[in-house]
Amino acid sequence: MSDNKATHEVVHPRLFLGVNGKLQHVEKGTLIVLGANQAKKLGDKVKSLSDKKTIDLKADQKKK
């Protein structure tokens, strides 16, 4: 397993990528590490993890 943190999530149901010199199916929902150029080439087939919204539930509970 890679030491790098995942940067993107696969959102396309039929994505095939070259992994270790072999073409492999990557399932929807898989977290992968991509560079900026790689992500740009894949377009709408992957979504950046930094685009996801997060909600801090603990902060919301403190307001009550």
Secondary structure, 3 states (H helix, E strand, C coil): CCCCCCCEEECCCCEEEEECCEEEEECCCCEECCCHHHHHHHHHHEEEHHHCCCCCHHHHHHCC
